[in-house]
Structures are given as C-alpha cells and as structure tokens.
Amino acid sequence: MHTWDNEYAQVVTSQPVTESDRNSEVLRIPGSALTAFPIVPTVVTVSVGGTERSVLWSPRSNERRSGTLAVGNDVMSGLPEHEAVRIGVRDEVFHLLVPCPAS
C-alpha cells in the first residue's frame, strides 16, 4: 500500500488510459479532478519517475469533455492501458504516480 495521499496536497485520478489517448499523446483528466489544475490553458510541470518536464494543460471549455495533459508518447506508452493514473499535486508539480513493475 502506498502512502501517496499523505505526501501530496491533493491526489486526483485521470480517466482510464485508452489506445486513443496513447495515439493523441494525452492523459485525460475528468471533471471531478479539474479543481487540482489551472482554470486556463497553460504549461505545467509534470513529474514522471522523478523526471520533470513542461507539458501543455488544456482544461477544455466544454463541461462534458475532460481536460488534457499533453505528456507525450514516451510517457503514454509506459502507462497501463485501461487503468486510471493517480496524480499527486505538490508545489505546483503534477506527479504521475505510476507504480514500478514488480521485479
């Protein structure tokens, strides 16, 4: 069990990763998690496995559509398909909390 909830100011969950998400290189963020993100399109810092990168955040203007983090193909290809990704927010950095595969 992870103690992620204690390490971050907020922890939210993405939409489950789909093949379409992989092809478009974006992680979809549901309406229930949008409060953790800026309200306008901007560049945010995302940390994946301890490596930070700047990515485009788009909150989408239509309430029915998920916001998107343009994390890129290299990140999306490493995320488990059909599973949601937990995102920990700390000091304006969005940490993708992807467990390491068991050795």
N, C-alpha and C positions, 0 to 999 in steps of 0.2 A: 504494500500500500504506500502511495506517495503522500507526502505532506505538502503538496503544491499549494493548497488553499491557504496555508499559513505563511508561505514565502512571498505572496503577491498581494497587492492592494485589492485586486479583483481577478477572478478567473471566470472566463466565459468559454463557450463551446461553439465551434464552427458547424456549418451544415456538414453532413457526411460527404466525403470526397467521392466524386464520380469521374468517370472517364472523360466526360465533357469538361469538368474542372481541370483535369490534367492537360487536356488539349488547349484550353484557354489560359493555362498557367496561373489561375487564380484560386484562392481559398475563399469560399462564400461564407459570409457572416450573417446569421439570421437576425431578424428584427429584435428579438429578445436580448441580443448581445450588443446592439448598436450603442448603448449608453457607455460602453467602455472605450469607444472610438471617437475621433473628432467628428463634428457635425458637418464639416465641409470637406470636399476632396483635398487631399494634401499628401505630402510624402511623410511616411512614418518610419520608425526604426523597428525592425523585426529581428529577433534573435532565434537562430536555429542551431541547436547543438553548441551553443556558446559563441557562434559567429554571428556578428551583427551585419545587417545590410539595410539600405534605404529602399523602400518599396512604395508604390502608389496605393493609397487608400481611396476608395470611392464609396461613399455612403449610399449612393443611389437616391434619386428623388422620389421614386415611386414606393410607397409603403409596402407594396406586395413583393418587392424584389429585395433580395439580400444585398448587403454591402459586399464589397470585394477587396481583398488584399492581393495585389499582383506580385506574388512571391517568386514566380519564375518556374521554369521546367525542372531545374535541378532539385528544387525543394518539393514540388508537387510529385515528382516521380518517386520520392522517398517516403511519401505519406501513405498510410494504409488505405486502400480503396474500400468504400462503403462504411468507413468509420469516421466519426467526428474527431476533430482535433481540439484539445483543450489549449487555451491561450491565457497565459498569466501576464498581467499588466503590472509593471513596476517601473517607476521613474520614467514614464513616457516611452518605455520599450515594451513591445509585444513579443513575449516569449512563447514560441510554439513548443508545447510540452509533449514531445513525441518520445515514448519510452524506447530505450535501446533494445534491439532484439536480444533474446536470451542467448548466452554463449553455450 
